[in-house]
Amino acid sequence: MVEGVSDSGWHATLTRGLNEAWQTRLFTDLVIRTQDQVIHAHKVILAAASPYFRAMLSAGLVEGQTQTLVLEDVSGNVLNTVLTFVYTGRASLTEHNVQEVLTLADYFQIHSLKKLCCYHLKTHLVSRTCLRVYEVAALHRCNDLAAEALALATSQCSEVLAQPDFLTLQPETLLTLLKQPYLSVETEETLFEGVVDWVSKNPPERQKWLPVLIKNIDLEFLKSNRNKWLTVLKEKQLLEDLKNVIEPAVVECNGDDEDCENQYSQKTIRHSAMEEVLLVMGGESNGRLLRNTECFAVGYSSWRCSIPEVARRPNNRSYHQLQVLPPMQHARAYCAVATQQNMVYVLGGQTTKTFLASCECYNVLSNSWHHLNDLPEAMHGSGAAFLDGSLYLAGGKSQERYHSGLWVYSEYKDTWSSRGSMGLGRAHFGLAALHGSLYAVGGVGWAKGGSQILDSCEKYDPGADVWVPIASLGQARAYLGVAVIHDHLYAIGGYNGSQWLNCVERYDPLRDQWTSVSPMISARSSFGVTVSHGRIYCLGGFSGESNLNSVEKYNPRTNMWHCVQSMQLRRYGLVAATVSVPGAVR
């Protein structure tokens, strides 16, 4: 008897048969009554797809005993869309039904459908609907989608304020928008006008929110337009609500510099621009382990150990000055890195003598590093990524073994907690978040009785807390770079056990398929990789002959690589990150 054989097409055959049984009501044993339809289904299929149905139909509840489920507030068409996904893995999502489908997917705990809805909303994000999408995503704890929708709203704020949907926002959403340090509007007066229009849409319900909303706007403009706005507010019967807020704002500061500074510090600080910069950290160069960081920004003629300074005052030219980048607290190579907003997290790694459990975080706004709680074990070659607002770390190599573990960091508790383990222990692999899942790509691990370079890949579903295999790489590789751009995952370069690679593969998660794209100009392993302005940057590494300081940039639209400005130092085992530096205050 031959063991381990499989038919890769069997799941499609089974799915087709289950769908036919559902469509023809063959062996159906559950009746679902919606607000406008009666739908027949199979209890075992629903229980297998949804923890909600499994609990309801197997816990002795009346639904399990009567074989009838009543969903009076659910549209039959929406439920049919959900059940079609359950039986086939496909869903017909539109602008008109996606939010209702997401609500049901979240309620029924069908995590794959929830991720599909988030992907659909993300691909259709526009200024007209971005804050509405933010509200839906926040309600259903789709944190990554909520962050993207809010970022679009801040970068296109003038257009957002002009949309009819703006006047229907929830007050908490508007307050969140006004608290953002960067909004792309010409003046704070534009925000003030938008808030007044929003309140005027429904004064009885919204007037109580007016003072707290206005406190998040710099009212400096009232010194020159005071009479205009007093008239407008009086006409709209809003003046009494704002009198205590407006009067202090129009008082001129005639005191000393310290008094003026104190008055300014109480005002809302709003940045008029954001600039993406590239950072490279750590690694090894000429036998020396590094702590320092290099930066490259628009306008730089070369990489520098300094970063554009965040302006603190209006008309302050300090933004055109630089501030020195502080070194990491620990010199390290082969660490994991993850970036969120203005923070860069560097985790674990190795020195010339030992492995590290220490973790630290760089804050762009304060230009400083601070310590995080140590990893559960000293490891190097781990992978890190943010997923739905949480920091995850996977795999790595300790003194004893290759790890398959997954840990998530709690910022509130400053602790690491374990999650479902990968199917295979691996280190020096790629880890990235895409479409609500984590992807572990290649690496080196223990297989077939020894240490092997891997072509295997797997995907983590946080809802089910399980890893599942996905299509293998066309080329086994470790010490590679991975990047996500335009809803695809890229596996770049690395080492296959006998040669250093410049080949690149792109993964389509909807087809579960890897395809080759243009190779890098230079073969390299143990390099840094990051994404900026829709381009993939690969920095430094080892070519098989020498350490590199060269940098290459990939344009996915043209499928071409270009050489760009080289770093100061040749380094390998480094990490790279892209962060946004706030520009001058308005």
C-alpha positions as CSV (number, residue, x, y, z in Angstrom):
1,M,0.0,0.0,0.0
2,V,1.3,3.4,-1.0
3,E,1.2,6.0,1.8
4,G,0.9,9.7,1.6
5,V,-0.8,10.0,-1.9
6,S,-3.3,12.7,-2.5
7,D,-5.6,14.1,-5.2
8,S,-5.1,17.9,-5.4
9,G,-8.5,18.2,-7.2
10,W,-10.5,16.3,-4.6
11,H,-11.5,19.4,-2.6
12,A,-13.1,20.9,-5.8
13,T,-15.0,17.7,-6.5
14,L,-16.3,17.6,-2.9
15,T,-17.2,21.3,-2.9
16,R,-19.1,20.8,-6.2
17,G,-21.0,17.9,-4.8
18,L,-22.0,19.7,-1.6
19,N,-23.2,22.7,-3.5
20,E,-25.3,20.5,-5.8
21,A,-26.8,18.8,-2.6
22,W,-27.6,22.3,-1.2
23,Q,-29.2,23.6,-4.4
24,T,-31.4,20.5,-4.8
25,R,-32.1,20.2,-1.1
26,L,-30.7,16.7,-1.0
27,F,-30.5,15.5,2.6
28,T,-31.0,19.1,4.0
29,D,-32.0,19.0,7.7
30,L,-32.2,22.6,8.7
31,V,-34.7,25.3,7.8
32,I,-33.6,28.9,8.2
33,R,-36.4,31.6,8.2
34,T,-35.2,35.1,7.2
35,Q,-37.2,38.3,7.0
36,D,-38.2,37.4,3.4
37,Q,-37.1,33.9,2.5
38,V,-37.1,30.3,3.8
39,I,-33.7,28.6,3.1
40,H,-32.8,24.9,3.6
41,A,-29.3,23.8,4.6
42,H,-27.2,21.0,6.1
43,K,-26.5,21.3,9.9
44,V,-23.1,19.4,9.6
45,I,-21.9,21.8,6.9
46,L,-22.8,24.9,8.8
47,A,-21.3,23.5,12.0
48,A,-18.1,22.7,10.2
49,A,-17.8,26.2,8.7
50,S,-19.0,28.3,11.7
51,P,-18.3,28.0,15.5
52,Y,-21.6,30.0,16.0
53,F,-23.6,27.3,14.2
54,R,-21.7,24.5,15.8
55,A,-22.5,25.8,19.3
56,M,-26.1,26.5,18.5
57,L,-26.9,23.2,16.8
58,S,-25.0,20.9,19.2
59,A,-25.6,22.4,22.6
60,G,-29.2,21.2,23.1
61,L,-30.7,24.5,22.2
62,V,-34.1,24.7,20.7
63,E,-32.7,25.4,17.2
64,G,-31.0,22.0,17.2
65,Q,-34.0,20.2,18.5
66,T,-36.6,21.8,16.1
67,Q,-34.4,21.8,13.1
68,T,-35.5,25.4,12.6
69,L,-33.5,28.7,12.8
70,V,-35.2,32.1,12.8
71,L,-33.2,35.1,11.6
72,E,-35.8,37.8,11.4
73,D,-33.4,40.7,10.9
74,V,-31.5,39.1,8.1
75,S,-32.2,39.5,4.4
76,G,-32.6,36.3,2.5
77,N,-30.3,37.5,-0.3
78,V,-27.5,38.3,2.1
79,L,-27.8,35.0,3.9
80,N,-27.7,33.2,0.5
81,T,-24.5,35.0,-0.3
82,V,-23.0,33.8,3.0
83,L,-24.2,30.2,2.5
84,T,-22.9,30.2,-1.1
85,F,-19.5,31.0,0.4
86,V,-19.9,28.2,3.0
87,Y,-20.7,25.6,0.3
88,T,-18.4,26.8,-2.5
89,G,-15.7,29.2,-1.1
90,R,-17.0,32.0,-3.4
91,A,-19.1,35.1,-2.7
92,S,-20.6,37.7,-5.0
93,L,-19.7,40.9,-3.1
94,T,-20.9,44.3,-4.3
95,E,-20.9,47.8,-3.0
96,H,-24.5,47.3,-1.8
97,N,-24.2,44.0,0.1
98,V,-20.6,43.8,1.3
99,Q,-21.2,45.6,4.6
100,E,-24.2,43.3,5.5
101,V,-22.2,40.2,4.4
102,L,-19.4,41.3,6.7
103,T,-21.7,41.8,9.6
104,L,-23.1,38.2,9.2
105,A,-19.6,36.8,8.6
106,D,-18.4,38.4,11.8
107,Y,-21.5,37.3,13.8
108,F,-21.3,33.7,12.5
109,Q,-17.5,33.7,13.0
110,I,-16.7,32.7,9.4
111,H,-13.3,34.3,9.4
112,S,-12.4,33.5,5.8
113,L,-15.5,35.3,4.5
114,K,-14.8,38.2,6.9
115,K,-11.3,38.6,5.4
116,L,-12.7,38.4,1.8
117,C,-15.1,41.2,2.7
118,C,-12.3,43.3,4.1
119,Y,-10.2,42.7,0.9
120,H,-13.2,43.8,-1.3
121,L,-13.7,47.0,0.8
122,K,-9.9,47.7,0.6
123,T,-9.8,47.4,-3.2
124,H,-12.7,49.8,-3.5
125,L,-11.4,52.5,-1.0
126,V,-12.1,56.0,-2.3
127,S,-12.4,59.4,-0.6
128,R,-16.2,59.3,-1.0
129,T,-16.6,56.2,1.2
130,C,-13.3,55.8,3.2
131,L,-14.7,57.1,6.5
132,R,-17.8,55.0,6.2
133,V,-15.5,52.0,5.5
134,Y,-13.5,53.0,8.6
135,E,-16.7,52.9,10.8
136,V,-17.6,49.4,9.5
137,A,-14.1,48.1,9.9
138,A,-13.7,49.5,13.4
139,L,-17.1,48.0,14.4
140,H,-16.0,44.5,13.2
141,R,-12.4,44.8,14.6
142,C,-10.9,44.8,11.1
143,N,-8.0,46.9,12.4
144,D,-5.8,46.8,9.3
145,L,-8.6,47.9,7.0
146,A,-9.7,50.6,9.5
147,A,-6.1,51.9,9.6
148,E,-5.9,52.1,5.8
149,A,-9.3,53.8,5.5
150,L,-8.3,56.4,8.1
151,A,-5.0,57.0,6.4
152,L,-6.7,57.6,3.1
153,A,-9.1,60.1,4.8
154,T,-6.2,62.0,6.3
155,S,-4.3,62.2,3.0
156,Q,-7.4,63.3,1.1
157,C,-9.1,65.2,3.8
158,S,-10.2,68.2,1.7
159,E,-12.1,65.8,-0.7
160,V,-13.6,63.9,2.3
161,L,-15.0,67.0,3.8
162,A,-16.8,67.8,0.6
163,Q,-18.5,64.4,0.3
164,P,-22.2,64.0,1.3
165,D,-21.3,61.0,3.4
166,F,-19.2,63.3,5.7
167,L,-22.4,64.8,7.1
168,T,-23.7,61.3,8.2
169,L,-20.6,60.3,10.1
170,Q,-20.8,59.1,13.7
171,P,-19.4,61.7,16.2
172,E,-16.7,59.3,17.4
173,T,-15.5,59.0,13.8
174,L,-15.3,62.7,13.3
175,L,-13.5,63.1,16.6
176,T,-11.0,60.4,15.6
177,L,-10.3,62.3,12.3
178,L,-9.7,65.6,14.1
179,K,-7.3,64.0,16.5
180,Q,-5.0,63.0,13.6
181,P,-1.6,64.9,13.6
182,Y,-1.7,65.0,9.8
183,L,-4.6,66.2,7.7
184,S,-4.3,67.3,4.1
185,V,-6.3,70.5,4.3
186,E,-5.1,74.0,3.5
187,T,-6.1,75.6,6.8
188,E,-7.7,74.7,10.1
189,E,-10.6,77.0,9.1
190,T,-11.6,74.3,6.6
191,L,-12.0,71.8,9.4
192,F,-13.9,74.3,11.5
193,E,-16.3,74.9,8.7
194,G,-16.8,71.1,8.2
195,V,-17.6,70.6,11.9
196,V,-20.1,73.4,11.9
197,D,-21.8,72.0,8.8
198,W,-21.9,68.5,10.4
199,V,-23.5,69.8,13.6
200,S,-26.0,71.9,11.6
201,K,-27.2,68.7,9.9
202,N,-28.8,67.5,13.2
203,P,-28.4,70.1,15.9
204,P,-30.5,68.4,18.6
205,E,-28.4,65.3,18.6
206,R,-25.0,66.8,17.7
207,Q,-24.7,70.1,19.5
208,K,-23.4,68.4,22.7
209,W,-20.4,67.2,20.6
210,L,-19.5,70.7,19.3
211,P,-17.2,71.9,22.1
212,V,-15.1,68.7,22.3
213,L,-14.8,68.6,18.5
214,I,-13.7,72.2,18.2
215,K,-11.1,71.8,20.9
216,N,-9.2,69.6,18.4
217,I,-8.9,72.4,15.9
218,D,-6.4,75.2,16.1
219,L,-8.5,78.4,16.2
220,E,-5.7,80.8,15.3
221,F,-7.6,81.8,12.2
222,L,-10.4,83.4,14.3
223,K,-8.1,86.3,15.1
224,S,-8.6,87.6,11.5
225,N,-12.0,86.1,10.8
226,R,-13.7,86.5,14.2
227,N,-16.6,88.6,13.1
228,K,-17.4,86.3,10.2
229,W,-17.6,83.2,12.3
230,L,-19.5,84.9,15.2
231,T,-22.2,85.8,12.6
232,V,-22.3,82.3,11.2
233,L,-22.5,80.7,14.6
234,K,-25.2,83.1,15.7
235,E,-27.3,82.4,12.7
236,K,-27.0,78.6,13.3
237,Q,-27.7,79.1,17.0
238,L,-24.4,77.5,18.0
239,L,-22.7,80.5,19.5
240,E,-23.6,79.8,23.1
241,D,-22.1,76.3,22.9
242,L,-18.8,77.7,21.7
243,K,-18.4,81.0,23.5
244,N,-16.1,79.6,26.2
245,V,-13.9,78.0,23.5
246,I,-13.7,80.9,21.0
247,E,-13.0,83.7,23.4
248,P,-9.6,82.4,24.7
249,A,-8.5,81.6,21.1
250,V,-8.7,85.2,19.9
251,V,-6.7,86.7,22.7
252,E,-3.3,87.9,21.5
253,C,-0.2,86.8,23.4
254,N,1.6,89.9,24.6
255,G,3.7,88.2,27.3
256,D,7.2,87.0,27.2
257,D,8.5,84.1,25.0
258,E,7.8,81.5,27.7
259,D,4.2,82.7,28.0
260,C,3.7,82.5,24.2
261,E,5.3,79.1,24.2
262,N,2.9,77.8,26.9
263,Q,0.0,79.2,25.0
264,Y,1.1,77.6,21.8
265,S,1.7,74.2,23.5
266,Q,-2.0,74.0,24.4
267,K,-3.0,74.4,20.7
268,T,-3.6,71.5,18.3
269,I,-0.4,70.6,16.5
270,R,-1.2,69.7,12.9
271,H,1.3,68.7,10.3
272,S,0.8,69.8,6.7
273,A,2.9,67.0,5.1
274,M,4.3,63.6,5.7
275,E,7.5,62.4,4.2
276,E,8.5,58.7,3.9
277,V,12.1,57.9,4.7
278,L,14.1,54.6,4.6
279,L,16.0,53.3,7.6
280,V,18.5,50.5,7.8
281,M,19.6,49.1,11.2
282,G,22.1,46.7,12.6
283,G,23.8,43.9,10.7
284,E,27.5,43.1,10.4
285,S,30.2,45.0,8.5
286,N,33.8,43.9,8.1
287,G,33.6,41.6,11.1
288,R,32.0,44.3,13.3
289,L,28.5,44.1,14.7
290,L,26.6,47.4,14.2
291,R,24.2,49.4,16.4
292,N,23.9,52.4,14.1
293,T,21.1,53.4,11.8
294,E,21.3,55.0,8.3
295,C,18.5,57.1,6.7
296,F,17.7,58.1,3.2
297,A,15.1,60.8,2.5
298,V,13.9,62.8,-0.5
299,G,16.4,65.5,-1.1
300,Y,19.3,63.6,0.4
301,S,22.3,63.2,-1.9
302,S,23.5,60.2,0.1
303,W,22.6,58.0,3.1
304,R,23.1,59.7,6.4
305,C,23.1,58.9,10.1
306,S,20.4,61.6,10.6
307,I,16.7,62.0,10.0
308,P,14.7,65.1,9.1
309,E,13.6,66.9,12.2
310,V,10.0,67.1,13.2
311,A,8.9,70.7,13.4
312,R,7.2,71.9,16.6
313,R,6.2,75.5,15.8
314,P,4.5,77.3,12.9
315,N,7.0,78.8,10.4
316,N,9.7,76.8,12.0
317,R,12.5,76.0,9.5
318,S,13.9,73.3,11.7
319,Y,12.2,70.7,9.4
320,H,14.9,71.5,6.9
321,Q,17.4,70.6,9.5
322,L,18.5,67.2,10.6
323,Q,18.7,65.3,13.9
324,V,21.2,62.6,14.6
325,L,19.8,59.1,14.7
326,P,20.6,57.4,18.0
327,P,22.1,53.9,17.9
328,M,20.2,50.8,19.0
329,Q,20.6,49.8,22.6
330,H,22.2,46.5,21.4
331,A,24.3,45.7,18.4
332,R,22.6,42.9,16.6
333,A,22.3,41.0,13.3
334,Y,19.7,38.6,11.9
335,C,17.0,40.2,14.0
336,A,13.3,40.5,13.1
337,V,11.7,43.9,12.3
338,A,8.2,45.2,12.0
339,T,6.9,48.7,11.5
340,Q,3.6,50.4,12.4
341,Q,2.9,54.1,12.0
342,N,5.9,56.0,13.5
343,M,7.3,53.0,15.4
344,V,10.0,50.4,14.4
345,Y,10.2,47.2,16.4
346,V,13.5,45.3,16.4
347,L,13.3,41.8,18.0
348,G,15.9,39.2,19.0
349,G,18.9,38.5,16.7
350,Q,22.5,37.6,17.4
351,T,25.8,39.0,18.4
352,T,29.2,37.6,17.6
353,K,29.0,35.4,20.7
354,T,25.4,34.7,21.6
355,F,21.7,34.9,20.6
356,L,19.5,37.7,21.9
357,A,16.1,37.7,23.5
358,S,16.1,41.5,23.9
359,C,13.7,43.7,22.0
360,E,13.6,47.5,21.4
361,C,11.5,50.0,19.6
362,Y,12.4,53.2,17.8
363,N,10.0,56.2,18.0
364,V,10.3,58.6,15.1
365,L,8.6,61.4,16.8
366,S,10.8,61.4,19.9
367,N,13.9,60.1,17.9
368,S,14.6,57.6,20.6
369,W,14.8,53.9,21.4
370,H,13.2,52.2,24.3
371,H,13.3,48.6,25.6
372,L,10.4,46.1,25.3
373,N,10.0,42.9,27.3
374,D,12.3,40.1,26.2
375,L,11.2,37.3,23.9
376,P,10.3,33.9,25.4
377,E,13.7,32.6,24.3
378,A,16.9,34.0,22.7
379,M,16.6,33.5,19.0
380,H,17.9,34.8,15.7
381,G,16.4,34.5,12.2
382,S,12.8,35.0,13.4
383,G,10.2,36.8,11.3
384,A,7.9,39.6,12.6
385,A,4.9,41.4,11.1
386,F,1.9,43.4,12.2
387,L,-1.5,41.8,11.6
388,D,-4.8,43.6,12.5
389,G,-2.9,46.0,14.7
390,S,-1.0,43.3,16.7
391,L,2.7,42.5,16.6
392,Y,3.5,38.9,15.8
393,L,6.8,37.0,15.9
394,A,7.3,33.6,14.4
395,G,10.0,30.9,14.2
396,G,13.7,31.5,14.7
397,K,16.7,29.5,15.8
398,S,17.9,29.1,19.4
399,Q,20.9,27.2,20.7
400,E,18.8,23.9,20.8
401,R,16.4,24.0,17.8
402,Y,14.5,25.6,15.0
403,H,11.3,27.1,16.4
404,S,7.9,26.7,15.0
405,G,6.2,28.9,17.6
406,L,4.2,32.0,17.1
407,W,3.9,34.8,19.7
408,V,1.9,38.0,19.9
409,Y,2.9,41.1,21.8
410,S,0.6,42.9,24.2
411,E,1.6,46.6,24.3
412,Y,-0.6,47.2,27.3
413,K,0.9,44.4,29.4
414,D,4.4,44.4,27.7
415,T,4.2,40.6,27.4
416,W,4.4,37.9,24.8
417,S,1.7,35.2,24.5
418,S,1.9,32.1,22.4
419,R,-0.4,31.3,19.5
420,G,-0.7,28.3,17.2
421,S,2.6,26.9,16.0
422,M,3.7,26.6,12.4
423,G,3.7,23.2,10.8
424,L,7.5,23.3,10.6
425,G,10.3,24.9,12.6
426,R,12.1,27.5,10.4
427,A,14.5,30.4,10.7
428,H,15.9,33.0,8.2
429,F,12.6,32.9,6.4
430,G,10.2,35.5,5.2
431,L,7.1,36.6,7.2
432,A,4.5,39.0,6.0
433,A,0.9,39.9,6.5
434,L,-1.5,39.9,3.6
435,H,-5.3,39.8,3.4
436,G,-5.8,39.2,7.1
437,S,-3.3,36.3,7.3
438,L,0.4,35.8,8.1
439,Y,2.5,34.1,5.4
440,A,5.7,32.1,6.3
441,V,7.9,31.7,3.2
442,G,11.0,29.4,2.8
443,G,13.8,29.6,5.3
444,V,16.0,26.9,6.8
445,G,14.7,24.2,9.1
446,W,15.0,20.6,10.2
447,A,13.7,18.2,7.6
448,K,14.6,14.7,6.4
449,G,17.0,14.2,9.4
450,G,19.1,17.3,8.8
451,S,19.1,21.1,8.3
452,Q,17.5,21.9,5.0
453,I,16.8,24.9,2.8
454,L,13.0,25.0,2.4
455,D,10.7,25.7,-0.4
456,S,7.6,25.1,1.7
457,C,5.3,28.0,2.7
458,E,2.3,28.2,5.1
459,K,-0.4,30.6,6.0
460,Y,-1.7,31.5,9.5
461,D,-5.5,32.2,10.1
462,P,-5.8,34.2,13.3
463,G,-9.5,33.5,13.6
464,A,-8.9,29.7,13.7
465,D,-5.4,30.0,15.2
466,V,-4.0,27.5,12.8
467,W,-1.4,27.3,10.0
468,V,-2.2,25.6,6.7
469,P,0.2,24.8,3.9
470,I,0.1,26.8,0.7
471,A,1.8,26.4,-2.7
472,S,5.6,25.8,-2.4
473,L,8.1,28.2,-3.9
474,G,9.5,27.4,-7.3
475,Q,13.0,27.8,-5.8
476,A,14.0,26.7,-2.2
477,R,15.5,29.7,-0.5
478,A,16.6,31.0,2.9
479,Y,18.0,34.3,4.0
480,L,15.6,35.9,1.6
481,G,13.5,39.0,1.6
482,V,9.7,39.2,1.5
483,A,7.5,42.2,0.7
484,V,3.9,42.9,0.1
485,I,2.7,45.3,-2.6
486,H,-0.4,45.6,-4.7
487,D,-2.0,42.6,-2.9
488,H,0.8,40.2,-3.9
489,L,3.6,38.7,-1.8
490,Y,7.2,38.7,-3.2
491,A,10.0,36.3,-2.3
492,I,13.3,37.9,-3.3
493,G,16.8,36.6,-3.6
494,G,18.4,34.5,-0.8
495,Y,20.5,31.3,-0.7
496,N,19.5,27.9,-1.9
497,G,22.3,25.8,-0.3
498,S,24.6,26.0,-3.2
499,Q,24.3,29.4,-4.8
500,W,23.2,33.0,-4.0
501,L,20.1,34.0,-5.8
502,N,18.8,37.0,-7.6
503,C,15.6,35.4,-8.8
504,V,12.2,36.7,-7.6
505,E,8.8,35.0,-7.3
506,R,5.4,36.6,-6.8
507,Y,2.5,34.9,-4.9
508,D,-1.1,35.5,-5.8
509,P,-3.1,34.5,-2.6
510,L,-6.4,34.2,-4.6
511,R,-4.9,31.6,-6.9
512,D,-2.5,30.1,-4.5
513,Q,0.2,30.3,-7.1
514,W,3.8,31.5,-7.4
515,T,5.1,33.0,-10.6
516,S,8.5,34.3,-11.6
517,V,9.1,38.0,-12.2
518,S,12.2,40.0,-13.2
519,P,15.3,39.1,-11.2
520,M,17.4,41.6,-9.2
521,I,20.5,43.0,-10.8
522,S,22.7,41.5,-8.1
523,A,22.4,38.2,-6.3
524,R,22.1,38.8,-2.5
525,S,21.1,37.1,0.7
526,S,20.7,38.4,4.3
527,F,19.7,41.8,3.1
528,G,17.1,44.4,4.2
529,V,13.8,44.8,2.4
530,T,11.1,47.5,2.7
531,V,8.4,49.2,0.6
532,S,8.1,52.9,-0.1
533,H,5.9,54.8,-2.5
534,G,4.8,51.6,-4.2
535,R,8.3,50.3,-4.8
536,I,10.3,47.5,-3.2
537,Y,13.8,48.3,-1.9
538,C,16.4,45.7,-1.3
539,L,19.4,46.9,0.6
540,G,22.9,45.5,1.3
541,G,23.4,41.8,2.1
542,F,25.9,39.2,0.9
543,S,26.5,38.4,-2.8
544,G,28.4,35.1,-2.3
545,E,31.6,37.0,-2.8
546,S,31.4,40.2,-0.8
547,N,29.3,42.2,1.5
548,L,27.1,44.8,-0.3
549,N,26.1,48.4,0.3
550,S,24.2,48.7,-3.0
551,V,20.5,49.3,-3.1
552,E,18.0,48.2,-5.7
553,K,14.4,49.4,-6.3
554,Y,11.7,47.3,-8.0
555,N,8.7,48.8,-9.8
556,P,5.9,46.2,-10.0
557,R,4.1,48.2,-12.7
558,T,7.0,47.9,-15.1
559,N,8.5,44.7,-13.7
560,M,12.0,46.4,-13.7
561,W,14.8,46.8,-11.2
562,H,16.9,49.9,-10.9
563,C,20.0,50.7,-8.9
564,V,19.6,53.7,-6.5
565,Q,21.9,55.5,-4.0
566,S,24.2,53.0,-2.1
567,M,24.4,53.0,1.7
568,Q,27.5,54.3,3.6
569,L,28.4,50.9,5.0
570,R,28.6,47.4,3.5
571,R,26.4,45.4,5.8
572,Y,24.6,42.0,5.9
573,G,22.2,40.5,8.4
574,L,20.6,44.0,8.6
575,V,17.0,45.0,8.7
576,A,15.2,47.9,6.9
577,A,12.0,49.9,7.5
578,T,10.0,52.7,6.0
579,V,8.6,55.4,8.4
580,S,6.8,58.6,7.9
581,V,8.3,61.8,9.3
582,P,5.7,64.6,9.9
583,G,6.4,67.8,8.1
584,A,6.1,71.4,9.2
585,V,3.2,72.6,11.4
586,R,0.7,74.8,9.6
